[in-house]
Amino acid sequence: MQNIRNIAIIAHVDHGKTTLVDKILHSTNVFRENQESGELIMDNNDIERERGITIFSKNASVEYKGVKINVIDTPGHADFGGEVERVLKMADGVILLVDAFEGPMPQTRFVLGKALELGLKPLVVINKVDKENCRPDEVYDKVFELFFNLDATEEQLDFPAFYGSSKQGWFNTENVPTENILPLMDGILEHVPAPEAKEGDLQMQITSLDYSKFLGRIAVGKVTRGEIKEGDWIALAKPDGSFKKHKVKELYTFTGLGKVKATEVKAGDICAVVGIDGFQIGDTIADAENPEALPVMHIDEPTMNMSFGINNSPFFGKDGKFVTSRHLVDRLTDELERNLALRVEPTEDSNTQLVYGRGIMHLSVLIETMRREGYELTVGQPQVIFKEIDGEKCEPYETLVIDVPDDYSSKAIDLVTQRKGDLLVMEAKEGMQHLEFEIPSRGLIGLRSLMLTSTAGEAVMAHNFLAYKPFKGAIAGRSAGVIISKDQGTSTPYSIDKLQDRGKFFIAPGEEVYEGMIIGEHSRNNDLVVNVVEAKKLNNIRAAGKDDSSSIAPKTEMTLEECMEYIQGDECIEVTPNFIRLRKIHLKENDRKRYEKTMG
């Protein structure tokens, strides 16, 4: 059997996982000397590159000292936990990457807990030791404490530690710079166990999927028992206990960043199988004559939902290619096949679907992907999911960690406590305050933008799902009202200039608006309906003063996530390939008044 190591790289978001994978690929000569490879090679999705985060787990494979090392790059953001949970099933060991200044963060605890539960062997890498004010020894103690709190076994507690900087391209067993990352590569060979090659009939759990225009859907997973051969008949075992026979048309193994064709794959290696229809992630590929299914994967439940409907604004169909409810339902059904933490339910309105996800980031990435593919849709306000536990109404709570300069710590604490957050930990570190809270998930909606405004952009926030706990009562929503357009047309500099003292605008002169569209934030707490399409009345007397359009304040730009956190229950977002517009659900003023009366 070929000598193999399967290792997943896990960490909190922004601690340097993808950069480390880059260095592993370079140090094992995956690229030719003169080949341009760029940075963050594994983040090959546009949204990943723009946001600087990993969303989808990826596989790469390198060869070092005659050993094949399958490297799995995982997401670090809490909202993509479903992605992490399933790919860990392919690994036999994990590299836990921790920032030498920040130390273990909420997501570090989450991913490490999953890895320890699966009995994986951890290597700890303390990264970014070139940072100012870093504290690698203190961070090492914190990591040990975290392992202990997560009930790690004696063997797991005896983890090897490496220090270094993936940006500078070195890692060592002690905090002394070296020329390269080879000490870490040697550590992988020494400490990560080779996969167990179990004798017996074929078993392989599908933990990921790939797609090719020519080959269709491709099943990816680790062969846990037996071997799989090209041209063989296999049984696909479903969670309901049923089996269906298929023929393996083609087999691929991972090499470098690509795949190579194989005739057979033995237990322990990760492979891609072509020719199986109708499979879902979590299904087992088993022997055709004597099929045995592996245990079904458990994925944490979603904590938030949003309504996704067709675009029903006056600008419907102007911008997108896919605009009907059939397009929307088909696209969400496709997404369910590869996005394990997502759920979709129909509503009473056939044009609207209720989509359940792990958080605002999880849902916003789906919406952003759909708009780039040419979809037009209307999305409603994100709502957390309540449950009844032992006859009591319960809601999801999260652990919130904020690192903020000393000067702003009181503002940060005040903002979180207003949203029903409880302060649990407060530690000073190098001119910063490290704050830990327990807060209802509802309290996090809209908190990030307020926090950044109040701390001059200095606060660093991270949160992670904790548990369902008793409902904590009403949380105050947005304090300001909105400015709403009264008519359809093109906004004029003349109208916007006259209305500037009423609040801040989300549109610039010359933009198309329609009745019921939200065009700004009112300086008071009530909504204001205005006419922004009125042109200046011209007469034959030349005015002494010139047009005042030059004094109009720039419009306030908001990202999709900020819009999702901004809107209230009677508002929604129109999303098209080129525009994100805020609007009222009821566009006409009379309809809104009727709706308010029915709501009491």
Disulfide bonds with the S-S distance in Angstrom:
none
